[in-house]
Amino acid sequence: MRVMVVGSGGREHALCKAIADSPQCEALYCAPGNAGIARIADCIPISAEDIDAIAAAAANRRIDFVVVGPEAPLVAGLVDRLEEDGIAAFGPSAQAAMLEGSKGFMKEFCARHDIPTAAFGRFADADAAKAFVAERGAPIVVKADGLAAGKGVILAQTVAEAEDAIDAIMSDRKFGDAGNEVVVEEFLTGEELSFFALVDGETALPLASAQDHKAVGDGDTGPNTGGMGAYSPAPVMTDALAEEVMARIVRPTVAGMAAEGYPYKGVLFAGLMIDAAGPRLLEFNVRFGDPECQVLTARLKSDLLDALVAAREGTLDRTALVWQDDAALCVVMATRGYPGAYPKGSEIRGLERAEAMAGVTVYHAGTRAEDGRVLADGGRVLGVTALGPSVGEAKRRAYAAVDAIDWPEGFCRRDIGWRAVERET
């Protein structure tokens, strides 16, 4: 099978590595890829959002199956275009991808199908949004309705902060057209959890549990990012809780999407808050998480490509997945300044030392190769991932690998996995 992966981040590197290991994969391409992906796939210098160019490249290379990594091309309809051209693709249609493409759509869908989530209001007018904030009080959450690269969520501790956030999104256009509308919602407390399921339009197959760290700083301080680290399994996710999530959130979503005329196929990523009321949905994503994908694929013993094809072909009811007992933990190394402005072009050394360590894989995200060197070319740059018999041991190995990397311009959180480690001790 000739396979193309679309995207350039750590998630796509993890997908490429797992797909390359499949006996079904005879040729692997990635558009556009990065310096790490280029070692295992033929990289094509095309933007992940250039739908026409990707469709043409897939046709020219006789691609049998396309795996779309990021959310933007999914929301823009890349899967629809590929399928219209007769090229099989993994991921939801543009209509189904609205579960992530519009937070307002997602919240109203949950209301229609009795899926537990935070109380909310959806607004196209800043003054109306501010009136809702004044009525509800703080703390409160303000979200840009559209895609904002994981940065369009503001946790406002005061009414004034919430009003400033509304102005930044709707008036200052901080996130561009993603801020045409805002969702203002109840502030939930508890423990956040990432839950993934493969979906084929009717059947949902749960994946292993994972937990990520979105805040930039140790102790979950500072602004939210696209993710500074993750680990799997997440001890908070018991078998009973997993079944409750499937029964109250995932299966009703799959059934509801089918009933409304846009059956969901792909991976469904539910960001959850776990508290005394049980699991409640914070957000849906329509792709694998990054960095959760790195820890999930590190633990997966089954053939990932077979499972992705089954999701597209509607045969998940005949699919089973096998996971390693070992835990996996990923530490994201980012360029200093992220998630704000940051420089590009600094050299990263010591990658070979880190990758030679037992159980360690270094996934590339924002990197490029130049004259035999690996250079930082983004905000989140590396995902240093390790396996171990416990989360604590995986953490020790991952940070030993981080310390072997020579990159003064980079930084990372030093407390990834702290909740799980506390439970283990």
N, C-alpha and C positions, 0 to 999 in steps of 0.2 A: 504494500500500500504506500502510495506517495502522499506525504502529509505536509501541510503548511500550518505553522503556528503564527498568529498575528499578534504583535506586541513587542515591547522592548524592555520589560521590567524583570524583576526577580521572579514574579509569578510565571512569566513566559519561559525563563530559564529553567525553572523547576518543571514546567510542563514538557519542555523540549527534552530534558534529561530523562524523564519517565517514559516519554514516547519513543525516544531513541533506543531504550532498553527493550522495547516490545519486538518480538519476532515478526510481528505483522508489518513493521515499518521497514520499507526497503529504501526510502529516500526521505530526507527531512529538510524542510526549508523554513525560514522565519523571516517575517517582514515587520519591522526592519531589523530586529535583533539587537545584540550588543556584543561587547568584546568577549564575554564568557560564552554566549550562545554560539558565536562564530566557531568555537572549537568543536561543536557537535552537529551543527546545521549549516546549510548554505544560506547566508543572510542576503536579503534582497533590500536595497536601500529605498523603501517605499514607506511613507507614513501610514501608521495603522488606521488613520481616518480617511485615507484616500481610497474610497470604495471602488471607483472605476479602475484605478491602477492595480489594486489588489485582485480584483476579479480578472483583469487581463493577465496578470502574472500567474494566477492559478490556472487559467486556461492554457497559457503558453507552456507551462511546465507539466501539463497533464496531471494536475493534482487530483487525488481521489477523495481527500478529506481535509477540511480546514477547521482548525480549532481557534476560535476567537478569544483572546485573553482579556482585553480591556473593555470597559463599559461603553466608552464613547462610540466606537464603531458598531456595537450592538444596538445602541439606541438610534444610531443613524441608519440602520437597516442593512448592514453588511450581510448578515445571514440570509435575509430575504433575497438580496441581489445574487448571492452565490447559488442559492437553491433555484432561482429562476434561470440561471445559466447552466443548470444541470450538475452543479458541484455540491456534493454533500458537505454540510457544515454543522459544527457543534456550537450551540448557543441559541438563545431565544430570538424570535422575530422582533421587529421594531415595536410592534404593539405590545407584546408580552414584556419587553424590556422597559416599558414605562413603569414597572414596579420600582425600578431604580431611577429612571429618567425623570420622574416627577414625584417628589415626596408628597405633594397634595393628592395625586392619583393614588399612591400607595395607601395613604391614610383613609381616603374615602372608600377604597376597595375594602380595607379592613372593617370599616363601619358597616358596609353592606353585607359582609359575610361573618360578622360577629367574631372577628379575630382580635384577641386582647392586645391593646396598645395604649399609649398615653392619650389622654384627652387633648384635643387640638383645635385650632382654627386655621383656615387657609385664606390668604388675603392677597389681592392685587392692588390694594391701596394702603399706603404707609400709615395714614391716620387711623384707619380701621384696625390695623395690626396693633398700633400703640394703644388704642382704646381697649383691645382685648388684653394686652399686657397689664394695663392699669386695673382692669377688673380682676384678673387672676392673681396679680402680685408676683413676687420673685422669691426664690430662684425660678427661672423659666428658660426654655430652650427656643432659640430662633434659628431657623434653617432656610437657606436658599432653596427654592423649589427644585431647580434643575441640577445638572452635574457640575460639581465644583472641585473635582480632584480630591475629594475627601476632606476639604477644608471649609465647606460651607455651613458648618454647624457651630453655633456660638452658645456656650453655656453661660447665661447671664445671671450673676448673683444679685443684682439689683434691678429695679425698674429702669433706672437711668441707663445701665449697661444694655438692657434689652432694647431701649429706644435708640441708642447709638448703633446697635447692631442692625436694626431695621433700616436706619438711615444709610449705613455703610453698604448694605445689600441692595436696597431699592433706589436710593437717591445717588449715592456715590458710585454705584455699579461695580462694586469691588469684585464681584464674580460674573460680570457681564450679563448676558441674557439669562443665565441661571437664576438671577435675582429679579426676574419680571414679577414673580410672586414669592411670598414667604409662607412658611408654615411655622406657627407658634404653638408650642406644646408643653404640656405638663413636664416638670422636672422629676424624673424617676431616680430613686436611689436603690442600691443593691450591688450585685456583682454582674458585670457584663460578660457575655459569652457569645462565641461565634458558632453557629450551627449550619452545617452544609448538607445538602441532599442533591443527588442526581435525579433529574426528572425527565420523563419521556412523553409528557402530555397527559398521562393517566397515573403512572406508577411513580412513587418517590422512594429512592433508596438512600437511607441516611449514611453519611460518612462518619469518620472518627471525629471526636470533639476537639476543639481548639480554643485558645483564648489569646487575644492580642493585647497590645499596649499602645493606645493611640496618642497619649500625651508625649510631648517631646522630652520631658525631664524626669529624673528619678522621683519616685513617690507619686507618679501620675500628676506632675506639676507642669505648668506651661501650656501653650496652645496645642490643640489637636493637630495631628499629622496624618499622613496616609498609613501610618503604622510603624512603630519603632522596634517591634519584636513580637514573637508569638511562641506558643508551646502547645504540644499535644501529647497525651490526652489532658483534658481539663478535669481535675478531680471533682469539681462542682457538678459535672454532668454525669449523674447516675443513670442506670438503665431506666429507672422509673421516670426520671425527669426527661430523658430522651423520648420516651413514648408519649409523655404529656405534650412535648413540643410538636411531635409528629401529629398527634390527635387534634390539638387545639390551633396549631398555626400552619404547619406544612401541608397536611392533607386538605384542609379547607381552602388553602390558597390554590393548590393544584386543581381541585374541583371547581372552585369559583372562576378561575381563569378560563377553564374549558367551557363552563356554562355561559360565560360572557362573550365567547367567540374567539378568544385568542389563547389556545392551549399553550402551556409553558413547556418548553424543552430546553435543557441545558443544566447548569448547576444553579441551585437556589441557595443563597447565602442569607441567613436570617441573623441579624444582630439583635441579641436578646438582653433584657435586664431580668435578673433573677432576684426576687424578693419574697416576702411572706405571702404575697398574692399569687405566687407562681410565676411562670415565664410570661413576659410581655414583650411585644415586638418593638424594637427601636427603629429598625430600618430593614429594608430588603436590598440586597445587591444581586445583580444578575450574572455574576462571574465569580470565579474563585477569588478569595481574599489574598491580599499581598501585605504581610508575609505569611498568612495562614497556609497558603498553597505550598510553601516550602516545607513546612513541618508535616503536612498531610502526605505529600508525595514521598517524603523521606521515610515515612512509616508504612506506606502501602506496599504489600507484597504481591498483590494481583496485578494483572496487565491493565494499566490505565487506559491505553488506546482501545482495548476491547470494551471497556466500560463506557467510554465516551461515544463509541459507535452505537452501543446498545441504547444509550439515551436518545440518540438521533433517530434510530430505527424503531423505537417503541418496544424493546425487548428486555427492559430492566426487570420484569417479573421473572426472568430466567437467569438473572445475574446475581452473583454473590461476590463480596469483597473480603479479602483476608488482610489483616493488619499485623504488623510486628508488635510484640509485647513492649519493646523498648520505647521510651519516650523520645521526643524530638524537641529541640529548642532552637530558635532562630534569633540572632541579634542583628539588628539593622545598623549598619554604619552609614552615617550621612555626612554631607559636607557642612562644615561650620557655617552657621547662618540660617540653615534650614529650620523651620518651614518658611522663613523670610527669604530675603535676597541672599544669594550665595555665589561665589566665584566658580568658574569651571576651569578644567585643564590641569589640576594638580596631579602629580604622579603617585601611583599606589605601588608600593613594593612589598615583598614578603608574602605574596599570595601563595607561592609554591610551598613555603614553610608551613603555612596554615593548612593547606589542603593535604599535606602529607601526614597530618595528625589523625589518629584513629577515630573513625566515625564522623569525620568532618567533611562537609561540602560547602564551598563558598559560591553562593549564587550571585551573579552579577545583575545589577539593575541599571543605574545611570553610569555606564562605562563606555569608553571607546578605545580602540587600539590605534597606536600611532608610533611608527618606527620601532616596533618591538616592545613598546611600553604600554601599560594600562593606565589610562587617564580617567579622572572623575569627570562625568559629563552630565550630572544631574544632582538632585537633592538627596534622595535616598539612593545609595550607590552600591552597597554590598549587603547580602543577607548571609551572615556566617552561621551555619546550621550544623548541629551535632546531635547524634544519637547517644543514648545512654540507658542503663537499666532503671533509672529514675529521672524525674525532671531535674533534681538537684545535680546528678552526675552529668546529664546532658548540658546543664548550665555551666558546670565547671569546665567541660571540654570546649564548649562554644567560646567562653571568655578566654581560655588559653589560646585558642586560635585567633581571636581578636587581637590579643596582645602580641602575637607573632607578626601581625601586619604592620608595616611601616608606612603610616599615612598621617603625618602631623596635621594636615588640613581637615581630617575627619574626626567624628565624635560618635559616641553611642551612649545609650542608657546602660547603667551597670546593674540594674535590678530586674531584668527580664525574668519572669517566672516566679516572682517572690511569693505570690499567693500559694502556688502549688508547693513550693519548697517549705513554706510554713506548715502546710498540712502534712508534709512528709516527716517533719521533725517533731 
